[in-house]
Amino acid sequence: MKTIYLAAVLLTTLGLAACDKQPVVVNVPTPVAVPVAVPGPAGPQGTAGTDGGQGATGATGATGKTGDGGTTVIVVPPASTPAN
């Protein structure tokens, strides 16, 4: 009985091995190197540009309110200590 199983296993193995296909090899194309722009060394400094034109005069502001003629108090902050 064991020989029948052994023979069946051997025939099955041979049958499957006979049907084994070779794997298909696909050649993947190699990536093409794309040139990358690399900045070169700095060139000499250019000439100075021309001065700009005179700007337009701004609008005149409104006249302020006249003071009430009272006393003006000026508060002087204390002198700070010198840093050593």
C-alpha angles and dihedrals in degrees: 000000000000091000092056091054091046091051091047092051092048093049091047091050092049091046093052093044091052091054094048109122123211113249115255111246113215116196107219111212114245114247114259114238109242113207112242121210109244119191114244129215119305116268127225119293115267128234121280117266126241123271117264124249125265113277123238119266114257126237118278114254125237119270114263127236118271115247122252093241094245130137118294115216117205115194114202114203117232116267113264120236114255116255114240 
